Amino acid sequence: MKNIYSCPEDWNMRIIGDIEFSDGDYQFDTRIFLLDLETNKIYTARDSGCSCPTPFETILTMDDLSEVTDISFYREEISEDINYNSGTAIEEAQNAIRYIDTLLQKNK
């Protein structure tokens, strides 16, 4: 199966949120949120490393993802883990969380 980050459509998913926690200096620390286009369930994964590996290359099956049913953990993660001082990045992350929370509320 193809990489979920670069080819989510091959997993019948769409990336609906992408939050970068690193400063991007030859490294990545990324959380993605994915919408399952068949079930409308939301899944997430976080991966980090230097610039050598491909992000999320270790995600091989759906069991490697976590289903999102409550957004509160991710709100806290953003406030604690974004470790570079970029107001734009923080705002984008908060917008992604708000959007995902709206989708979760619609799925209830």
C-alpha positions in Angstrom: 0.0 0.0 0.0 1.2 3.5 -0.7 2.3 6.0 1.9 -0.8 7.4 3.7 0.7 10.9 3.9 1.6 11.3 0.2 -1.3 9.1 -1.2 -4.2 9.2 1.2 -6.6 8.5 -1.6 -5.1 5.0 -2.0 -6.4 4.4 1.6 -9.8 5.9 0.7 -8.9 8.8 3.0 -8.4 12.5 2.8 -6.0 14.6 4.9 -8.2 17.2 6.8 -5.5 18.5 9.2 -1.7 18.6 9.1 0.1 20.1 12.1 3.9 20.6 12.1 5.5 20.7 15.6 9.1 21.1 14.5 10.9 24.1 13.3 11.3 22.4 9.9 15.1 22.6 10.0 16.0 19.3 8.3 13.5 17.5 10.5 9.8 16.8 10.8 7.4 16.2 13.7 4.0 16.0 12.1 0.5 15.0 13.1 -2.0 14.3 10.4 -5.8 13.9 10.7 -7.5 11.8 8.1 -11.2 11.5 7.1 -12.2 8.0 6.1 -14.3 8.7 3.0 -16.4 5.5 3.4 -17.2 5.7 7.1 -16.7 9.5 7.9 -14.6 8.4 10.8 -11.5 10.6 11.7 -8.1 9.0 12.3 -4.8 10.4 13.3 -1.1 9.6 13.5 2.0 11.5 14.5 5.5 10.8 13.1 8.9 12.5 13.5 12.4 12.2 12.3 15.2 13.8 10.4 15.0 14.8 6.8 16.1 11.3 5.6 13.1 9.1 6.1 9.7 9.7 4.5 7.1 10.9 6.9 4.7 8.2 7.9 6.5 5.4 6.1 5.9 3.1 9.1 2.1 3.4 8.8 1.3 0.2 7.0 -2.3 -0.7 8.1 -5.3 0.9 9.6 -4.2 -0.6 13.0 -1.3 1.9 12.9 -3.8 4.8 13.1 -5.8 6.0 16.1 -9.5 6.9 15.7 -10.3 10.4 16.9 -13.5 10.5 19.0 -12.6 13.5 21.2 -10.5 16.5 20.3 -9.4 17.6 23.8 -6.1 15.7 23.8 -5.1 17.3 20.6 -5.9 20.8 21.8 -3.6 20.2 24.7 -0.9 18.7 22.5 -0.9 21.8 20.4 -0.5 24.1 23.4 2.3 22.0 24.8 4.2 20.7 21.8 4.4 23.5 19.3 7.9 24.5 20.2 8.7 27.2 17.7 7.5 30.7 17.9 5.3 31.0 14.8 1.9 32.7 15.4 0.8 31.5 11.9 1.6 27.8 12.7 -0.2 28.0 16.0 -3.2 29.7 14.4 -3.3 27.1 11.6 -3.1 24.2 14.1 -6.0 25.7 16.1 -8.0 26.2 13.0 -7.4 22.5 12.1 -8.5 21.4 15.5 -11.7 23.5 15.4 -12.5 22.1 11.9 -12.0 18.5 13.2 -14.1 19.2 16.3 -16.9 20.5 14.0 -16.8 17.2 11.9 -16.8 15.1 15.1 -19.9 17.0 16.3 -21.7 16.4 13.0 -20.8 12.6 13.2 -22.5 12.2 16.6 
